[in-house]
């Protein structure tokens, strides 16, 4: 039995340092209530670029550039010390932390952003950095494409943990890749919400015979900073919920055991029993006794993808994958 917590709180929108401080404080609060695993939402640091769903194609190009520059300036460089408060909080309170963030690439490009979810172990070490494989619709104007190198399930004291982000969860082959690695706690940070999304997560729990934690974004217009450009035009209703949250916990039988928490900030706490994973897979294990490898097989490319490789001073270019 393990105790988990889903943090449903708005970020300090477009402020990296203050949002990281808030995340560290939430980890402490959850740990003090007994949590061993603490989960945050999609792009929690420094916030999901919600404006992309309201800008006019072509007509709002200048505003789009202005907001993107601000997002880029507040994105996280994972290999820097920017996340130190969050890593220290995981270590000090001996909890596993899963957190979504805007990642600024420090490799071949120093301007590309990724929709990334990191998993931090209770020793304060990075266990995995998963970049969203396929940004959705206008998200492709913000984020680059991840690759299969981070499509991984990792061991933690609370169980085998893996993540897929938002509509990435609708990719059946990506789900299968996690199921094949013995995932026990399937985490879905998301901007989506509502009954259709919840039903999809319930299906995934039954399909994979695993616990599913849906961590939803929570944001009101009042959470946007006062200097957010053209706020009154894009968000004329000051009382509007931009995203309602809908975080929840689903057991391996597809039953909701905690949440959904809607239009409300707070912690969702739940005790999860990994024995239910084995029980669920006794009747349905789609990568075990319910598989047909003589008919269907899945190949996953786990190589890091890069457009440029250097060999002894000779530049060799590769096509993007």
C-alpha positions as a Markdown table, in Angstrom:
| # | Residue | x | y | z |
|---|---|---|---|---|
| 1 | Unk | 0.0 | 0.0 | 0.0 |
| 2 | Unk | 1.3 | 3.5 | -0.9 |
| 3 | Unk | -0.1 | 6.9 | -0.4 |
| 4 | Unk | -0.2 | 9.3 | -3.4 |
| 5 | Unk | -1.1 | 12.9 | -3.8 |
| 6 | Unk | -2.2 | 14.9 | -6.9 |
| 7 | Unk | -1.6 | 18.6 | -6.7 |
| 8 | Unk | -4.3 | 20.6 | -8.3 |
| 9 | Unk | -3.2 | 24.2 | -8.0 |
| 10 | Unk | -2.6 | 27.0 | -10.5 |
| 11 | Unk | 1.0 | 27.9 | -11.2 |
| 12 | Unk | 2.4 | 31.4 | -10.6 |
| 13 | Unk | 1.7 | 31.9 | -14.3 |
| 14 | Unk | 4.8 | 32.6 | -16.5 |
| 15 | Unk | 7.0 | 33.0 | -13.4 |
| 16 | Unk | 9.5 | 30.1 | -13.3 |
| 17 | Unk | 11.1 | 30.8 | -9.9 |
| 18 | Unk | 7.9 | 31.5 | -8.0 |
| 19 | Unk | 6.2 | 28.4 | -9.5 |
| 20 | Unk | 9.1 | 26.2 | -8.6 |
| 21 | Unk | 8.9 | 27.6 | -5.0 |
| 22 | Unk | 5.2 | 26.8 | -5.0 |
| 23 | Unk | 5.8 | 23.3 | -6.2 |
| 24 | Unk | 8.4 | 22.7 | -3.5 |
| 25 | Unk | 6.0 | 24.0 | -0.9 |
| 26 | Unk | 3.2 | 21.6 | -2.2 |
| 27 | Unk | 5.6 | 18.7 | -2.0 |
| 28 | Unk | 6.2 | 19.5 | 1.7 |
| 29 | Unk | 2.5 | 19.8 | 2.4 |
| 30 | Unk | 1.7 | 16.5 | 0.7 |
| 31 | Unk | 4.5 | 14.7 | 2.4 |
| 32 | Unk | 3.4 | 16.0 | 5.8 |
| 33 | Unk | 0.0 | 14.3 | 5.0 |
| 34 | Unk | 1.7 | 11.0 | 4.3 |
| 35 | Unk | 2.2 | 11.2 | 0.5 |
| 36 | Unk | 5.0 | 9.0 | -0.9 |
| 37 | Unk | 4.3 | 10.1 | -4.5 |
| 38 | Unk | 3.4 | 13.7 | -5.5 |
| 39 | Unk | 2.1 | 14.5 | -9.0 |
| 40 | Unk | 1.7 | 17.9 | -10.7 |
| 41 | Unk | -0.1 | 18.8 | -13.9 |
| 42 | Unk | 1.0 | 19.3 | -17.5 |
| 43 | Unk | 3.4 | 22.2 | -18.0 |
| 44 | Unk | 2.9 | 23.2 | -14.4 |
| 45 | Unk | 6.2 | 25.2 | -14.5 |
| 46 | Unk | 5.7 | 28.0 | -15.5 |
| 47 | Unk | 2.2 | 27.2 | -16.9 |
| 48 | Unk | 0.5 | 25.8 | -19.9 |
| 49 | Unk | 0.4 | 28.3 | -22.9 |
| 50 | Unk | -3.4 | 28.5 | -22.8 |
| 51 | Unk | -3.4 | 31.5 | -25.2 |
| 52 | Unk | -2.7 | 29.3 | -28.2 |
| 53 | Unk | -6.3 | 28.2 | -28.3 |
| 54 | Unk | -7.6 | 31.8 | -28.6 |
| 55 | Unk | -5.1 | 33.5 | -31.0 |
| 56 | Unk | -6.3 | 34.3 | -34.5 |
| 57 | Unk | -4.2 | 32.4 | -37.1 |
| 58 | Unk | -2.1 | 35.1 | -38.8 |
| 59 | Unk | -3.9 | 38.0 | -37.2 |
| 60 | Unk | -2.3 | 37.6 | -33.8 |
| 61 | Unk | 1.3 | 36.9 | -35.0 |
| 62 | Unk | 2.8 | 39.8 | -33.1 |
| 63 | Unk | 1.1 | 38.8 | -29.8 |
| 64 | Unk | 2.0 | 35.2 | -30.3 |
| 65 | Unk | 5.7 | 36.2 | -30.6 |
| 66 | Unk | 5.5 | 38.3 | -27.5 |
| 67 | Unk | 3.9 | 35.6 | -25.4 |
| 68 | Unk | 6.3 | 32.9 | -26.8 |
| 69 | Unk | 9.3 | 35.0 | -25.9 |
| 70 | Unk | 8.0 | 35.3 | -22.3 |
| 71 | Unk | 7.4 | 31.6 | -22.1 |
| 72 | Unk | 10.9 | 30.9 | -23.5 |
| 73 | Unk | 12.4 | 33.2 | -20.9 |
| 74 | Unk | 10.6 | 31.3 | -18.1 |
| 75 | Unk | 11.1 | 27.8 | -19.4 |
| 76 | Unk | 13.3 | 25.3 | -17.4 |
| 77 | Unk | 16.8 | 24.2 | -18.3 |
| 78 | Unk | 16.8 | 20.9 | -16.6 |
| 79 | Unk | 20.6 | 20.5 | -16.5 |
| 80 | Unk | 20.9 | 23.8 | -14.6 |
| 81 | Unk | 20.3 | 24.6 | -10.9 |
| 82 | Unk | 16.8 | 26.1 | -11.6 |
| 83 | Unk | 14.9 | 23.1 | -10.3 |
| 84 | Unk | 17.1 | 22.7 | -7.2 |
| 85 | Unk | 14.3 | 23.6 | -4.8 |
| 86 | Unk | 12.1 | 20.9 | -6.2 |
| 87 | Unk | 14.8 | 18.3 | -6.2 |
| 88 | Unk | 15.8 | 19.2 | -2.7 |
| 89 | Unk | 12.1 | 19.0 | -1.5 |
| 90 | Unk | 11.9 | 15.4 | -3.0 |
| 91 | Unk | 15.1 | 14.4 | -1.1 |
| 92 | Unk | 14.3 | 16.1 | 2.2 |
| 93 | Unk | 10.8 | 14.6 | 2.4 |
| 94 | Unk | 11.8 | 11.3 | 0.8 |
| 95 | Unk | 9.1 | 11.4 | -1.8 |
| 96 | Unk | 8.9 | 10.6 | -5.6 |
| 97 | Unk | 7.8 | 13.7 | -7.6 |
| 98 | Unk | 6.3 | 13.8 | -11.1 |
| 99 | Unk | 6.0 | 17.3 | -12.6 |
| 100 | Unk | 5.2 | 18.8 | -15.9 |
| 101 | Unk | 7.2 | 21.7 | -17.2 |
| 102 | Unk | 8.2 | 23.8 | -20.2 |
| 103 | Unk | 11.7 | 22.5 | -21.0 |
| 104 | Unk | 14.2 | 24.7 | -22.9 |
| 105 | Unk | 16.5 | 22.6 | -25.0 |
| 106 | Unk | 20.2 | 23.0 | -24.2 |
| 107 | Unk | 21.5 | 20.6 | -26.9 |
| 108 | Unk | 21.5 | 21.2 | -30.6 |
| 109 | Unk | 19.0 | 24.0 | -30.3 |
| 110 | Unk | 18.9 | 26.5 | -27.5 |
| 111 | Unk | 15.5 | 28.0 | -28.6 |
| 112 | Unk | 13.3 | 24.9 | -28.9 |
| 113 | Unk | 10.8 | 24.2 | -26.2 |
| 114 | Unk | 9.4 | 20.8 | -25.2 |
| 115 | Unk | 6.4 | 19.7 | -23.2 |
| 116 | Unk | 8.2 | 17.6 | -20.7 |
| 117 | Unk | 7.4 | 15.6 | -17.6 |
| 118 | Unk | 10.2 | 14.8 | -15.1 |
| 119 | Unk | 10.2 | 12.0 | -12.5 |
| 120 | Unk | 12.4 | 12.7 | -9.5 |
| 121 | Unk | 13.3 | 9.9 | -7.1 |
| 122 | Unk | 13.1 | 10.2 | -3.3 |
| 123 | Unk | 16.9 | 10.7 | -3.2 |
| 124 | Unk | 16.5 | 13.9 | -5.2 |
| 125 | Unk | 17.9 | 12.4 | -8.5 |
| 126 | Unk | 16.3 | 12.7 | -11.9 |
| 127 | Unk | 14.8 | 9.3 | -12.9 |
| 128 | Unk | 13.3 | 10.2 | -16.3 |
| 129 | Unk | 12.6 | 13.2 | -18.6 |
| 130 | Unk | 9.8 | 12.4 | -21.0 |
| 131 | Unk | 9.1 | 14.8 | -23.8 |
| 132 | Unk | 5.6 | 14.8 | -25.3 |
| 133 | Unk | 5.9 | 12.8 | -28.6 |
| 134 | Unk | 3.2 | 14.6 | -30.5 |
| 135 | Unk | 2.1 | 18.2 | -29.6 |
| 136 | Unk | -1.6 | 18.7 | -30.4 |
| 137 | Unk | -2.9 | 21.1 | -33.1 |
| 138 | Unk | -1.7 | 24.6 | -32.2 |
| 139 | Unk | 0.8 | 23.2 | -29.7 |
| 140 | Unk | 3.0 | 22.5 | -32.6 |
| 141 | Unk | 3.7 | 26.2 | -32.8 |
| 142 | Unk | 5.1 | 26.0 | -29.3 |
| 143 | Unk | 6.8 | 22.7 | -28.7 |
| 144 | Unk | 9.2 | 20.4 | -30.5 |
| 145 | Unk | 8.6 | 16.6 | -30.9 |
| 146 | Unk | 9.9 | 14.2 | -28.3 |
| 147 | Unk | 11.4 | 10.8 | -29.2 |
| 148 | Unk | 11.3 | 7.2 | -27.9 |
| 149 | Unk | 14.4 | 7.6 | -25.7 |
| 150 | Unk | 12.2 | 8.7 | -22.7 |
| 151 | Unk | 9.3 | 6.3 | -23.3 |
| 152 | Unk | 10.2 | 4.6 | -20.1 |
| 153 | Unk | 8.8 | 3.1 | -17.0 |
| 154 | Unk | 11.0 | 3.6 | -13.9 |
| 155 | Unk | 11.2 | 1.8 | -10.5 |
| 156 | Unk | 10.3 | 3.9 | -7.5 |
| 157 | Unk | 9.5 | 2.9 | -3.9 |
| 158 | Unk | 5.8 | 3.3 | -4.6 |
| 159 | Unk | 5.9 | 1.1 | -7.7 |
| 160 | Unk | 6.8 | 1.2 | -11.4 |
| 161 | Unk | 5.9 | 4.6 | -12.7 |
| 162 | Unk | 5.4 | 5.9 | -16.3 |
| 163 | Unk | 3.9 | 9.0 | -17.9 |
| 164 | Unk | 2.1 | 10.1 | -21.1 |
| 165 | Unk | 1.0 | 13.7 | -21.6 |
| 166 | Unk | -2.5 | 14.8 | -22.4 |
| 167 | Unk | -3.6 | 13.5 | -25.9 |
| 168 | Unk | -0.4 | 11.5 | -26.1 |
| 169 | Unk | -2.6 | 9.1 | -24.1 |
| 170 | Unk | -4.7 | 8.5 | -27.2 |
| 171 | Unk | -1.8 | 6.9 | -29.0 |
| 172 | Unk | -2.4 | 3.2 | -28.5 |
| 173 | Unk | 1.1 | 2.1 | -29.4 |
| 174 | Unk | 2.6 | 4.6 | -26.9 |
| 175 | Unk | 0.4 | 3.1 | -24.2 |
| 176 | Unk | 1.4 | -0.4 | -25.3 |
| 177 | Unk | 5.1 | 0.5 | -24.9 |
| 178 | Unk | 4.5 | 1.4 | -21.3 |
| 179 | Unk | 2.3 | -1.6 | -20.6 |
| 180 | Unk | 5.1 | -3.8 | -21.9 |
| 181 | Unk | 7.5 | -2.4 | -19.3 |
| 182 | Unk | 5.3 | -3.5 | -16.4 |
| 183 | Unk | 3.8 | -0.2 | -15.5 |
| 184 | Unk | 1.9 | -0.1 | -12.3 |
| 185 | Unk | 1.2 | 3.6 | -11.8 |
| 186 | Unk | 0.3 | 5.3 | -15.0 |
| 187 | Unk | 0.4 | 9.1 | -14.8 |
| 188 | Unk | -1.4 | 11.3 | -17.2 |
| 189 | Unk | -0.7 | 15.1 | -16.7 |
| 190 | Unk | -3.2 | 16.9 | -18.9 |
| 191 | Unk | -4.8 | 20.1 | -20.2 |
| 192 | Unk | -7.9 | 18.1 | -21.1 |
| 193 | Unk | -10.9 | 17.7 | -18.7 |
| 194 | Unk | -14.6 | 16.6 | -18.7 |
| 195 | Unk | -16.5 | 13.4 | -18.9 |
| 196 | Unk | -15.0 | 12.2 | -22.2 |
| 197 | Unk | -11.5 | 12.6 | -20.9 |
| 198 | Unk | -12.3 | 10.8 | -17.6 |
| 199 | Unk | -13.9 | 7.9 | -19.5 |
| 200 | Unk | -10.8 | 7.6 | -21.6 |
| 201 | Unk | -8.6 | 7.3 | -18.5 |
| 202 | Unk | -11.0 | 4.7 | -17.1 |
| 203 | Unk | -10.5 | 2.7 | -20.3 |
| 204 | Unk | -6.7 | 3.0 | -20.0 |
| 205 | Unk | -6.8 | 1.7 | -16.4 |
| 206 | Unk | -8.8 | -1.4 | -17.5 |
| 207 | Unk | -6.7 | -1.9 | -20.7 |
| 208 | Unk | -3.4 | -1.8 | -18.8 |
| 209 | Unk | -4.5 | -3.3 | -15.5 |
| 210 | Unk | -2.8 | -0.4 | -13.7 |
| 211 | Unk | -3.5 | 2.5 | -11.5 |
| 212 | Unk | -4.2 | 5.7 | -13.5 |
| 213 | Unk | -3.6 | 9.2 | -12.0 |
| 214 | Unk | -5.0 | 12.0 | -14.0 |
| 215 | Unk | -3.5 | 15.3 | -13.0 |
| 216 | Unk | -5.5 | 18.2 | -14.6 |
| 217 | Unk | -4.6 | 21.8 | -15.1 |
| 218 | Unk | -6.4 | 24.3 | -12.9 |
| 219 | Unk | -6.5 | 28.0 | -14.1 |
| 220 | Unk | -8.8 | 30.9 | -13.9 |
| 221 | Unk | -8.6 | 34.2 | -15.7 |
| 222 | Unk | -7.8 | 35.8 | -12.3 |
| 223 | Unk | -4.7 | 33.6 | -12.2 |
| 224 | Unk | -3.2 | 35.4 | -15.2 |
| 225 | Unk | -0.7 | 38.1 | -14.3 |
| 226 | Unk | -1.9 | 41.7 | -14.5 |
| 227 | Unk | 0.5 | 42.5 | -17.3 |
| 228 | Unk | -0.6 | 39.6 | -19.5 |
| 229 | Unk | -0.9 | 41.3 | -22.9 |
| 230 | Unk | -4.4 | 41.8 | -24.4 |
| 231 | Unk | -5.9 | 40.0 | -21.4 |
| 232 | Unk | -9.2 | 41.8 | -21.7 |
| 233 | Unk | -9.6 | 40.8 | -25.4 |
| 234 | Unk | -8.6 | 37.2 | -25.1 |
| 235 | Unk | -10.3 | 36.6 | -21.7 |
| 236 | Unk | -13.1 | 39.2 | -21.3 |
| 237 | Unk | -14.8 | 37.3 | -18.5 |
| 238 | Unk | -12.8 | 37.9 | -15.3 |
| 239 | Unk | -14.6 | 35.0 | -13.6 |
| 240 | Unk | -14.0 | 32.4 | -16.3 |
| 241 | Unk | -12.4 | 29.1 | -15.5 |
| 242 | Unk | -9.9 | 28.5 | -18.3 |
| 243 | Unk | -9.4 | 25.0 | -17.1 |
| 244 | Unk | -11.4 | 23.3 | -14.4 |
| 245 | Unk | -8.9 | 20.6 | -13.2 |
| 246 | Unk | -10.8 | 17.3 | -13.0 |
| 247 | Unk | -7.8 | 15.5 | -11.4 |
| 248 | Unk | -8.7 | 12.0 | -10.2 |
| 249 | Unk | -7.4 | 8.5 | -9.2 |
| 250 | Unk | -8.6 | 5.3 | -11.0 |
| 251 | Unk | -8.0 | 1.8 | -9.9 |
| 252 | Unk | -7.0 | -1.1 | -12.2 |
| 253 | Unk | -10.6 | -2.1 | -12.6 |
| 254 | Unk | -11.5 | 1.3 | -14.0 |
| 255 | Unk | -13.3 | 2.6 | -10.9 |
| 256 | Unk | -12.8 | 6.1 | -9.8 |
| 257 | Unk | -11.6 | 6.0 | -6.2 |
| 258 | Unk | -10.8 | 9.7 | -5.6 |
| 259 | Unk | -11.9 | 12.9 | -7.4 |
| 260 | Unk | -12.6 | 14.3 | -9.9 |
| 261 | Unk | -11.8 | 17.6 | -8.2 |
| 262 | Unk | -13.4 | 20.4 | -10.3 |
| 263 | Unk | -13.2 | 24.2 | -10.0 |
| 264 | Unk | -11.3 | 23.8 | -6.8 |
| 265 | Unk | -7.7 | 23.8 | -5.8 |
| 266 | Unk | -6.2 | 21.3 | -3.3 |
| 267 | Unk | -4.6 | 17.9 | -2.9 |
| 268 | Unk | -6.2 | 14.6 | -3.9 |
| 269 | Unk | -4.9 | 11.9 | -1.6 |
| 270 | Unk | -5.4 | 8.2 | -2.1 |
| 271 | Unk | -4.0 | 4.9 | -0.9 |
| 272 | Unk | -3.2 | 2.6 | -3.8 |
| 273 | Unk | -2.7 | -1.2 | -3.5 |
| 274 | Unk | -0.4 | -2.7 | -6.1 |
| 275 | Unk | -1.8 | -6.1 | -5.5 |
| 276 | Unk | -4.8 | -4.9 | -7.5 |
| 277 | Unk | -2.6 | -4.7 | -10.5 |
| 278 | Unk | -1.8 | -8.4 | -10.4 |
| 279 | Unk | -5.4 | -9.2 | -9.8 |
| 280 | Unk | -6.6 | -7.2 | -12.9 |
| 281 | Unk | -4.0 | -8.8 | -15.1 |
| 282 | Unk | -5.1 | -12.3 | -14.2 |
| 283 | Unk | -8.0 | -12.0 | -16.6 |
| 284 | Unk | -6.5 | -9.4 | -19.0 |
| 285 | Unk | -2.8 | -8.9 | -19.7 |
| 286 | Unk | -2.5 | -7.4 | -23.2 |
| 287 | Unk | 1.3 | -7.7 | -23.2 |
| 288 | Unk | 1.2 | -11.1 | -21.5 |
| 289 | Unk | -1.2 | -14.0 | -21.8 |
| 290 | Unk | -3.7 | -11.9 | -23.9 |
| 291 | Unk | -1.1 | -11.0 | -26.5 |
| 292 | Unk | -0.7 | -12.6 | -29.9 |
| 293 | Unk | 2.9 | -11.9 | -31.0 |
| 294 | Unk | 2.5 | -14.4 | -33.8 |
| 295 | Unk | 0.1 | -11.8 | -35.4 |
| 296 | Unk | 1.0 | -8.4 | -33.8 |
| 297 | Unk | 4.3 | -7.0 | -32.7 |
| 298 | Unk | 5.4 | -3.5 | -31.8 |
| 299 | Unk | 8.9 | -2.1 | -32.4 |
| 300 | Unk | 10.0 | 1.0 | -30.4 |
| 301 | Unk | 12.9 | 3.1 | -31.5 |
| 302 | Unk | 14.5 | 4.2 | -28.2 |
| 303 | Unk | 17.5 | 6.1 | -29.8 |
| 304 | Unk | 17.9 | 9.8 | -29.1 |
| 305 | Unk | 17.0 | 11.6 | -32.3 |
| 306 | Unk | 19.2 | 14.5 | -33.5 |
| 307 | Unk | 19.5 | 16.3 | -36.8 |
| 308 | Unk | 23.3 | 16.7 | -36.5 |
| 309 | Unk | 26.0 | 14.3 | -35.4 |
| 310 | Unk | 29.8 | 15.1 | -35.4 |
| 311 | Unk | 32.4 | 12.4 | -36.1 |
| 312 | Unk | 36.0 | 13.4 | -35.7 |
| 313 | Unk | 35.3 | 16.9 | -37.0 |
| 314 | Unk | 33.2 | 15.7 | -39.9 |
| 315 | Unk | 29.6 | 16.9 | -39.8 |
| 316 | Unk | 27.0 | 14.3 | -40.7 |
| 317 | Unk | 23.4 | 15.4 | -41.0 |
| 318 | Unk | 20.4 | 13.2 | -40.3 |
| 319 | Unk | 16.8 | 13.6 | -41.2 |
| 320 | Unk | 14.4 | 14.5 | -38.3 |
| 321 | Unk | 12.3 | 11.5 | -37.1 |
